[in-house]
Amino acid sequence: MNELERWATEKSKALVDFVRQVRIDTVTHIQLATPVDTNQARSNWQLGDTISQVPLFGVTEINTDALNKAKIVPFYKNFYIINNLPYIIALERGHSSLAPQGMVKITVELMQAEINNKKL
């Protein structure tokens, strides 16, 4: 392997690792920014490369296996973070005093800044 191939391999791995870490950071931040009353809203974030249409009513534990999806979905595929609870839009719009600025918007702004500042 010549020097250029080594450099390209290192940059490719760095890009894959960076995309994976941004996914994990995004999911974690959204979950932690979600206000907690019954924990249903926080635990209803669903992750993956497909879109689920089914809210998970009665679920109050964060699915820790969900973060594994952020690690295994190939970096070049779409990655969805979904919450289908009927009141999630109200929470995002500041309905809860625990998250008056929402969860997703502030996370997107934070992650965009992280992406803009990254030097690969």
C-alpha atoms as one frame of an Amber mdcrd trajectory, in Angstrom:
protein
   0.000   0.000   0.000   1.489   3.317  -1.025   1.333   6.546   0.967  -1.706
   7.920  -0.891  -3.683   4.705  -0.363  -2.777   4.719   3.345  -3.904   8.344
   3.652  -7.213   7.595   1.843  -7.837   4.563   4.064  -7.212   6.609   7.222
  -9.532   9.405   6.034 -12.262   6.923   5.094 -12.109   5.303   8.517 -12.125
   8.734  10.188 -15.231   9.709   8.207 -17.089   6.495   9.088 -16.162   6.889
  12.768 -17.238  10.542  12.733 -20.641   9.794  11.171 -21.200   7.008  13.706
 -20.280   9.307  16.610 -22.543  12.114  15.359 -25.434   9.642  15.230 -24.762
   8.461  18.774 -24.351  12.021  20.088 -27.534  13.149  18.321 -29.647  10.330
  19.711 -28.225  10.731  23.204 -28.756  14.491  23.232 -32.346  14.260  21.977
 -33.192  11.610  24.558 -31.636  13.545  27.429 -33.258  16.810  26.287 -36.714
  15.199  26.258 -38.664  16.211  29.375 -39.596  13.488  31.817 -42.975  13.100
  33.490 -43.865   9.442  32.984 -40.688   8.836  30.897 -42.875   7.724  27.997
 -41.749  10.526  25.657 -38.072   9.960  26.388 -38.326   6.198  25.991 -40.306
   6.425  22.716 -37.422   7.573  20.518 -37.030   4.886  17.860 -33.902   4.573
  15.739 -32.822   2.863  12.574 -32.721   2.858   8.818 -36.494   2.478   8.475
 -39.381   4.583   9.764 -41.699   3.023  12.326 -45.297   4.218  12.312 -46.203
   2.737  15.683 -45.963   4.669  18.962 -44.727   2.557  21.840 -47.432   3.251
  24.423 -46.696   2.075  27.936 -42.936   1.945  27.384 -41.088   3.868  30.081
 -37.559   2.502  29.824 -35.044   3.866  27.332 -34.092   1.112  24.930 -30.332
   0.982  25.361 -30.080  -1.436  22.434 -31.321   1.381  20.232 -27.925   3.061
  20.334 -26.442  -0.066  18.812 -28.439   0.741  15.678 -26.538   4.004  15.467
 -23.370   1.940  15.363 -24.401  -0.762  12.887 -26.431   1.082  10.229 -23.909
   1.754   7.437 -22.719   5.353   7.465 -23.958   5.976   3.913 -27.575   4.966
   4.663 -30.300   7.237   5.988 -30.661   7.050   9.736 -33.990   7.992  11.289
 -34.747   9.189  14.800 -38.517   8.974  15.271 -40.953   9.618  18.083 -44.578
   8.919  17.121 -46.284   9.891  20.358 -49.245  12.183  19.667 -47.936  14.920
  21.975 -44.269  14.936  20.897 -44.840  17.939  18.593 -46.248  19.923  21.523
 -43.155  19.047  23.565 -40.896  20.068  20.693 -42.717  23.406  20.495 -41.976
  24.131  24.149 -45.174  22.927  25.826 -43.153  21.578  28.755 -41.426  23.974
  31.117 -38.720  21.299  31.421 -37.818  21.738  27.733 -39.086  25.161  26.660
 -36.775  25.174  23.622 -37.742  21.685  22.518 -35.383  18.805  21.979 -34.792
  18.210  18.295 -34.203  21.779  17.131 -31.549  22.492  19.735 -29.906  19.129
  19.060 -29.787  19.769  15.308 -28.172  23.170  15.916 -25.618  21.611  18.273
 -24.777  18.775  15.891 -24.519  21.160  12.921 -21.968  23.207  14.839 -20.033
  20.011  15.672 -20.034  18.973  12.002 -18.959  22.428  10.840 -16.043  22.463
  13.303 -14.777  18.975  12.455 -11.573  18.716  10.473 -11.066  15.300   8.865
